Structure formats: structure tokens, C-alpha cells
Amino acid sequence: MLEPSAQIESILTAVTTQPGAVAGMQAALQRVSEFPSPLAAMLTGIALDPAGRDLAEQLLDAAWADETRRQVTLSASNAQREVIIGSGCHAAVYAAVRVLSGYPKPLVLERGARAGGTFAMTTRPTFYLNSRNQAGGAGLAGDLGASLNYLPGAPLQPGHLSMAEYQTNADLAFVIRLTLAQFADVVTDTNVIAVGDDGPGVEIAIRDREPVFAGRVIDARGVGDPVVQYPAGGSIVTFPQFMQRMAGPWPLRGVRRAAVIGDGDSAKCAVEALLGIAPPPQLAAAALDQLERIDWYAEDLPATCDGWRAAIRGRYQAIGRYLRPDRFGVQRLTITGRRAAAVALPGTALVDGRAYDLVVSCTGNRESSIGGLFLGSFGDYVLDEDGDALAREHDSLPAFRVGPHARLPLTPRERIDGLAAIGENAVSIFRLATKTARLAATLDAPAER
Ligand SMILES: Cc1cc2nc3c(=O)[nH]c(=O)nc-3n(C[C@H](O)[C@H](O)[C@H](O)COP(=O)(O)OP(=O)(O)OC[C@H]3O[C@@H](n4cnc5c(N)ncnc54)[C@H](O)[C@@H]3O)c2cc1C
């Protein structure tokens, strides 16, 4: 029976003692026998009740922001500790499977102020996931009995959080954050800048903090940062900056003409937000905030409604109907099939000589740099059973890259299963979470150095 961690216990207690927040937990306990554990039932009840979820989110952020706790947690690290860089879903899966396999809680170092990784980039829901919400265990796209967003070891699963076919980023972030609260010690505002083996164990250098020591490093930095960065508050924004804006009040105020640059899923999510078919913003009204024109600079996407419907997968089909005039002859979305660069001018931005109130640049990501952990120092980490790489292993340090950050090539079997048909599948949870889980289940305790 899984006992709640001290951090989860404090959330359960706070929710129980707040009359406005306890209803969801009480309702879930009426069906407790249908959940894998009482803890899963209570956490699901909290997740399904907006008041309970808000309270839990606030408690998680407050605990992880406590500087005294951060200092105590960091100074307790030692040459036997497993330290994870990044606090996204792969950190959560690794920590959960490790603890459930009988090892101590890993220490998670997150450079941002908010733990939870890519899906936690906003506190409110701002984009829909691209993988279907289904009940069940881990599995492949197309397998209707499998949950594509399954997190091995998590105390509750995304499939418990809603009936929506595509869930919001905030749903998955909540599962990741609760999993970390159960199975890891998380320290936020902790930017790892270099890793070496100068001291007892591995020495991890952190910007503006004392170094910490570890017996093993799990490098879970995700897909990385936008290739091109822009100053905050300007007329050109990256995808994360745009999503931050969409999470605030009146996010589209003053925006009549917008451009999106890029072909990938981030660009598609940005277009959905501008069209008003993403998760509803906190404050926005069609009468005040409807855009007149959205120009999408994307080289490899179909530009017509029919072409879109034939070529684009189900998740993004709703965009297609905006690629033809409405019954009054107005077409708000146009795909301009060429590469474009944006230039910021005071109060406006230019793309291809056209002026826009806002430009969202979604031109790809690259990894943040950490000295000593360069990709070239890592080779495939393969378990003998089937020859598939689960992660990448450093050639001299006890360090592994996991998740999208490992950049694992598709295996022949994954190609046969159809994974390669959609490029974005390469970084998806349903492809990589079980690999991280297998790594966590099979590694021994860190060796003495
Ligand atoms: C916009 C977007 C939407 C996506 N949607 C889906 C989806 O619907 N379904 C799906 O399966 N996959 C999706 N993906 C892929 C997705 O990135 C992964 O499935 C998942 O987020 C990977 O988790 P992770 O733990 O590897 O990394 P992340 O969740 O990206 O977390 C990495 C963390 O590492 C931290 N970090 C980086 N450098 C440092 C450092 N030097 N020191 C400390 N911390 C650091 C970052 O701040 C970040 O919090 C999406 C990706 C993006 C960008």
C-alpha cells in the first residue's frame, strides 16, 4: 500500500480542513474500491474539484519556493544521491519507479520557478496535448485500450483527470507535480551550469548557489529552449512567452493582426489560441478580442481546407475550417508557404514587409548548455534483452540522458508500429516514458567513487 509522502500528506490535510475544497475528495472516496489505491482516489478527487486543485497547486508552489527548505535539501545531497536535472514528466517517472523499486528519493533540480517541465509552463490551461486521453496502461498510438499519456509509477494517471479527448497541459502538469511531491525532493530556481568529477562523487555546479554532490546524474532537460529568443513584452514572442501571455488577463487585447512562424505542433497550438479554439483564456471576449487576420508562415503545411483535412492528423483538424472563407466571404487564417523572419519595430513587428500587432515565433528548440554533459560524451545505453537503447550513458561520468533529451533514434520495431509516421512522436510520452521507467527499474544503486 502506497503511503503518502509528507508533502502529499500536508496537501490531503489542508484540503480536508477547507470546507470549500473537500467535496471532490469526498466524492472520489465513495468510489475508492474502483481506484488502484485510496491515495489515487483522494488525489483524483482533489484533481477533479477546481477548488481542491487550486489549493493543492498553491501548496506545491509554496513548498517548493521556500528558500530555507531549498537550502536544507541541497545541502543534504551527497556522493550517493541520485540527482535529476529538470522536473518534467521524465523526472517524475524516473523518481517514481526508483522509489517503488526500493531506492531513496532522488533530488530534482529545476532552473525555473515552477516545477513540472514543459506542461507546467503556465499555471492555467493554455494548450491541448497532442496525444489522446485514454484509460489504461502504457501503449502505442492507435491502441484504443492504452493510455498514451501514461506515467509509470505515478500515484494518479492523466486518464483519471478528465473525459476530454485531448487534455490540457495543466492536467498533465498536475499529475507530474503530484508525482514529484510523492517521490522526489524538488528544488526550484536551481540552474545547473556544469557537471564534473572533481570531488566526492559527481560535482554539480549551480548558478549563484553552492555546488552539490551526487552519485548519479539523470539529465532530463526535455526538448530544450526556443532557438531564437526575444525580449519579454515585445511584439515578437516565443511559444512559451506567448503561452504566458495567454495565461494572463485579456491576452489578446490590442491584437488585430497576428503572424505565426513555424510548421510544428507549437505553431499549431499558437494558431489555435489565436483562433479561439485552444483552452479558453482567463479573460477574453469575442466582441473585444477576436482577431481580424492571422497569417501563418509555414513551409510544409497544406494551405487549403481540403488539403488540410486530407493531410493533417485528427488532433489539429479543427484548424482546417478556418482555411476557407466563412459564409460572409471572410477568411481569417491564411497559410503563406514560405520561410519568414520577423523584425521588431516600436509597437509593431514586420514579417515579409507586413506589419503585425503580434508575431509568435515557433521555429524549433535547442538544448540549454551544461558544461561536462555535451551530447557527444554520451553513447547508447542498451539492455541486452532486446538491443533497444533506453537512454544515453556518459562515457566517463555516472550520468544518463533520458526522455527527448536523449535523442534516441527510432528502432526498427517503432517504425513498424507506425511511430515514425508523425515526426513529433519521437519525443512523445508514449514512446519514451516506458524507456525511462525501464532504466529506473534496472539500474543498481550508484557505485562508490
Ligand atoms: C509545446 C509542447 C507540447 C508538447 N506536447 C506533447 C504532448 O501532448 N504529448 C507528448 O507526449 N509530448 C508532448 N511534447 C513533448 C514533451 O516535451 C515531452 O513529452 C515531455 O515534456 C518531456 O518531458 P521531459 O521531462 O523530458 O522534459 P520537460 O517537460 O521539457 O522538462 C525539462 C525541464 O528541465 C529544466 N531544465 C533545463 N535545463 C536545465 C538546467 N540547466 N538546470 C535545471 N533545470 C533545467 C527545464 O526548465 C524544464 O522544466 C510537447 C513538447 C512541447 C515543447
The ligand as an SDF file (V2000), in Angstrom:
LIG
                    3D

 53 58  0  0  0  0  0  0  0  0999 V2000
    4.7690   22.7610  -26.6170 C   0  0  0  0  0  0  0  0  0  0  0  0
    4.9920   21.2960  -26.4680 C   0  0  0  0  0  0  0  0  0  0  0  0
    3.9050   20.4430  -26.4150 C   0  0  0  0  0  0  0  0  0  0  0  0
    4.1050   19.0770  -26.2610 C   0  0  0  0  0  0  0  0  0  0  0  0
    3.0190   18.2590  -26.1920 N   0  0  0  0  0  0  0  0  0  0  0  0
    3.1870   16.9300  -26.0090 C   0  0  0  0  0  0  0  0  0  0  0  0
    2.0610   16.0550  -25.8620 C   0  0  0  0  0  0  0  0  0  0  0  0
    0.9290   16.4800  -25.9590 O   0  0  0  0  0  0  0  0  0  0  0  0
    2.2860   14.7370  -25.6510 N   0  0  0  0  0  0  0  0  0  0  0  0
    3.5490   14.2310  -25.5550 C   0  0  0  0  0  0  0  0  0  0  0  0
    3.6860   13.0200  -25.3610 O   0  0  0  0  0  0  0  0  0  0  0  0
    4.6440   15.0250  -25.6670 N   0  0  0  0  0  0  0  0  0  0  0  0
    4.4950   16.3510  -25.8950 C   0  0  0  0  0  0  0  0  0  0  0  0
    5.5720   17.1890  -26.0170 N   0  0  0  0  0  0  0  0  0  0  0  0
    6.8980   16.6140  -25.9070 C   0  0  0  0  0  0  0  0  0  0  0  0
    7.2780   16.8710  -24.4690 C   0  0  0  0  0  0  0  0  0  0  0  0
    8.3370   17.7820  -24.4150 O   0  0  0  0  0  0  0  0  0  0  0  0
    7.5880   15.6540  -23.7010 C   0  0  0  0  0  0  0  0  0  0  0  0
    6.6820   14.6170  -23.8090 O   0  0  0  0  0  0  0  0  0  0  0  0
    7.7600   15.9650  -22.2060 C   0  0  0  0  0  0  0  0  0  0  0  0
    7.5140   17.2870  -21.8170 O   0  0  0  0  0  0  0  0  0  0  0  0
    9.1870   15.6840  -21.9560 C   0  0  0  0  0  0  0  0  0  0  0  0
    9.3870   15.7110  -20.5810 O   0  0  0  0  0  0  0  0  0  0  0  0
   10.8340   15.8890  -20.0030 P   0  0  0  0  0  0  0  0  0  0  0  0
   10.7290   15.5440  -18.5750 O   0  0  0  0  0  0  0  0  0  0  0  0
   11.8270   15.1620  -20.8120 O   0  0  0  0  0  0  0  0  0  0  0  0
   11.1610   17.4480  -20.2340 O   0  0  0  0  0  0  0  0  0  0  0  0
   10.3870   18.7820  -19.9160 P   0  0  0  0  0  0  0  0  0  0  0  0
    8.9830   18.5790  -19.5090 O   0  0  0  0  0  0  0  0  0  0  0  0
   10.6360   19.6800  -21.0620 O   0  0  0  0  0  0  0  0  0  0  0  0
   11.1920   19.3410  -18.6460 O   0  0  0  0  0  0  0  0  0  0  0  0
   12.5570   19.7030  -18.7260 C   0  0  0  0  0  0  0  0  0  0  0  0
   12.8600   20.6260  -17.5780 C   0  0  0  0  0  0  0  0  0  0  0  0
   14.2770   20.7750  -17.4940 O   0  0  0  0  0  0  0  0  0  0  0  0
   14.5330   22.0800  -17.0000 C   0  0  0  0  0  0  0  0  0  0  0  0
   15.9260   22.4360  -17.2950 N   0  0  0  0  0  0  0  0  0  0  0  0
   16.5080   22.6210  -18.4960 C   0  0  0  0  0  0  0  0  0  0  0  0
   17.7990   22.9660  -18.3500 N   0  0  0  0  0  0  0  0  0  0  0  0
   18.0430   22.9800  -17.0220 C   0  0  0  0  0  0  0  0  0  0  0  0
   19.1940   23.2690  -16.2420 C   0  0  0  0  0  0  0  0  0  0  0  0
   20.3470   23.6330  -16.8070 N   0  0  0  0  0  0  0  0  0  0  0  0
   19.0990   23.1880  -14.8820 N   0  0  0  0  0  0  0  0  0  0  0  0
   17.9340   22.8270  -14.2850 C   0  0  0  0  0  0  0  0  0  0  0  0
   16.8040   22.5680  -14.9880 N   0  0  0  0  0  0  0  0  0  0  0  0
   16.8570   22.6330  -16.3390 C   0  0  0  0  0  0  0  0  0  0  0  0
   13.5320   22.9340  -17.7560 C   0  0  0  0  0  0  0  0  0  0  0  0
   13.3190   24.1740  -17.1260 O   0  0  0  0  0  0  0  0  0  0  0  0
   12.3000   22.0270  -17.7380 C   0  0  0  0  0  0  0  0  0  0  0  0
   11.4480   22.3260  -16.6610 O   0  0  0  0  0  0  0  0  0  0  0  0
    5.4160   18.5680  -26.1690 C   0  0  0  0  0  0  0  0  0  0  0  0
    6.5090   19.4510  -26.2310 C   0  0  0  0  0  0  0  0  0  0  0  0
    6.2970   20.7910  -26.3820 C   0  0  0  0  0  0  0  0  0  0  0  0
    7.5030   21.7280  -26.4410 C   0  0  0  0  0  0  0  0  0  0  0  0
  1  2  1  0
  2  3  1  0
  2 52  2  0
  3  4  2  0
  4  5  1  0
  4 50  1  0
  5  6  2  0
  6  7  1  0
  6 13  1  0
  7  8  2  0
  7  9  1  0
  9 10  1  0
 10 11  2  0
 10 12  1  0
 12 13  2  0
 13 14  1  0
 14 15  1  0
 14 50  1  0
 15 16  1  0
 16 17  1  0
 16 18  1  0
 18 19  1  0
 18 20  1  0
 20 21  1  0
 20 22  1  0
 22 23  1  0
 23 24  1  0
 24 25  2  0
 24 26  1  0
 24 27  1  0
 27 28  1  0
 28 29  2  0
 28 30  1  0
 28 31  1  0
 31 32  1  0
 32 33  1  0
 33 34  1  0
 33 48  1  0
 34 35  1  0
 35 36  1  0
 35 46  1  0
 36 37  1  0
 36 45  1  0
 37 38  2  0
 38 39  1  0
 39 40  1  0
 39 45  2  0
 40 41  1  0
 40 42  2  0
 42 43  1  0
 43 44  2  0
 44 45  1  0
 46 47  1  0
 46 48  1  0
 48 49  1  0
 50 51  2  0
 51 52  1  0
 52 53  1  0
M  END
$$$$
